[in-house]
């Protein structure tokens, strides 16, 4: 009786429950990333992953209605949670203007998990989606575990997750004919996913996880005093802060500074670059001006701080890309340089 009541409630409110769960899960992942240490986050994602694998096993090998109803709901929840976690990590680790293809792909998969939920009951869809989730999770964890941004770990993540999911599919094939019959097509889809994601990574569309740009901005002067950075910025009105392109007012032969704070896991040491570019209005393209590098050491909660500067920049639109050695973009800061006769009013900020 209780089961029938639960089933009736679930079926009656399914259209509301699934979107609500998706939104709640994404919000929880966002807050988790900001408030909980990354090791705890990975443990939580690991639990989600194991539950998702168990749900796939139940849906393809068991006929008990209660188990299948529970597995169906949990699979959608865990798939949504794992995909939204990947989206949150990529959101914090990359620039939207560069990494938008992978972010849109993840968002579409999250939505399809709800809109096309009946298709997720098919083994070929379940296994293919599970491989993508496995690849995403391994690509998050391996660089962190190895304290390295070496591209080899991204390749290893793809291969290891492929073997793991293929092993699960082989196991399921012994229990369910429909899984065994889909082996050929599932293999082709998984290979396509592997190659497609590798292309996105080596063309620098996928950002350099586990690094993340915590803060970046343009300033008139930066001085380090002990463990504190003193930043001098222009005083801005409320409406000036809403402008997506900050205007920096410089006097003749003045300097402009770019400050960045980058989170990196403990024991991860790597080199970061500030690539300064200006927009050529005649050629309608961005032109490289200079590239300044510095080494960062992971472990600081607020991120490793660093800066670069440009002396007497030409008036016009500029941007600075915060990037890795391989030019994977962590963030872009765009601003406008205007030359004035008098120095603007400045305020001091401490970081």
Buried (B, 14 or more C-beta within 10 A) or exposed (E): EEEEEEEEEBEEEBEEBBBEBBEBBBEBBBEBBEEEEBEEBBEBBEEBBEBBBBBBBBBBBBEEEEBBBBBBBBBBBBBBBBBBBBBBBBBBBBBEEBBBEBBEBBBEBBBBBBEEBEEBEBBBBBBBBBBBBBBBBBBBBBBBEEBBBEBEBBBBBBEBBBEBBBEBBEEBBEEBEEBBEBBEEBBEBBEEBBEEBBEBBEEBBBBBBBBBBBBBBBBBBBEEEEEEBBBBBBEBEEEEEEEEEBBBBBEEEBBBBBBBBBBBBEEBEBEBBBBBBBBEEEEEEBEEBEBBBBEBEBEBEEBBBBBBBBEEBEEEBBBBBBBBEEEBBBBBBBBBBEBEEEEBEBEEBEB
